């Protein structure tokens, strides 16, 4: 593994991990009301395209970071758009 791949993996880890606090907060509160639907759509589309690009160039850091980030984004979207059950 080259030094550039290691830098890419560390960058992927940090940027992907940056979503964990938001996912945890949304999960605990049961709400993602303050998250913009437009942001979810645009960012999700961008992440999906980065994932496809990573597959095309066989870049593991790009594939991992964007695949995991997309899954975390789906969790936030699920919390935002799923109807709330009455308490």
C-alpha positions in Angstrom: 0.0 0.0 0.0 1.4 3.4 -1.0 1.7 6.4 1.2 -1.0 8.1 -1.0 -3.4 5.2 -0.4 -2.8 5.5 3.3 -3.5 9.3 3.2 -6.6 8.5 1.3 -7.8 5.9 3.8 -7.1 8.2 6.7 -9.0 11.0 4.9 -11.9 8.6 4.2 -12.0 7.5 7.8 -12.1 11.0 9.1 -14.7 12.4 6.7 -16.9 9.3 7.1 -16.6 9.4 10.9 -17.7 13.0 10.9 -21.2 11.7 10.1 -21.4 9.5 13.1 -22.3 12.3 15.6 -25.1 13.5 13.4 -26.5 10.0 12.9 -26.2 9.3 16.7 -28.0 12.5 17.5 -30.8 12.0 15.0 -31.2 8.4 16.2 -31.4 9.3 19.9 -33.7 12.2 19.3 -35.8 10.4 16.7 -35.7 13.5 14.5 -33.8 14.9 11.6 -36.2 17.8 11.2 -33.5 20.4 11.0 -31.7 18.5 8.2 -32.5 20.0 4.8 -34.2 17.6 2.3 -32.5 19.4 -0.5 -29.1 18.8 1.1 -29.9 15.1 1.6 -30.8 14.8 -2.0 -27.9 16.7 -3.5 -25.3 15.3 -1.1 -26.6 11.8 -1.5 -26.5 12.1 -5.3 -22.9 13.4 -5.1 -21.8 10.6 -2.7 -23.4 8.0 -5.0 -21.6 9.4 -8.0 -18.3 9.4 -6.1 -18.9 5.8 -5.1 -19.4 4.8 -8.8 -16.3 6.8 -9.7 -14.3 5.0 -7.1 -15.5 1.6 -8.5 -14.5 2.8 -12.0 -11.0 3.7 -11.0 -10.7 0.9 -8.4 -9.8 3.3 -5.6 -10.4 1.6 -2.3 -10.5 4.8 -0.2 -13.0 6.4 -2.5 -15.2 3.3 -2.5 -15.1 2.8 1.2 -15.6 6.4 2.2 -18.5 7.0 -0.1 -20.2 3.6 0.4 -20.2 4.0 4.1 -21.1 7.7 4.0 -24.0 6.9 1.7 -25.3 4.3 4.2 -25.1 6.8 7.1 -26.9 9.3 4.9 -29.7 6.8 4.3 -30.1 6.4 8.1 -30.5 10.2 8.5 -33.0 10.2 5.5 -34.9 7.3 7.1 -35.2 9.1 10.4 -36.2 12.4 8.6 -38.9 10.9 6.3 -40.3 8.0 8.3 -43.6 8.8 10.0 -43.2 9.2 13.7 -45.1 6.8 16.0 -47.2 8.4 18.7 -45.6 8.1 22.1 
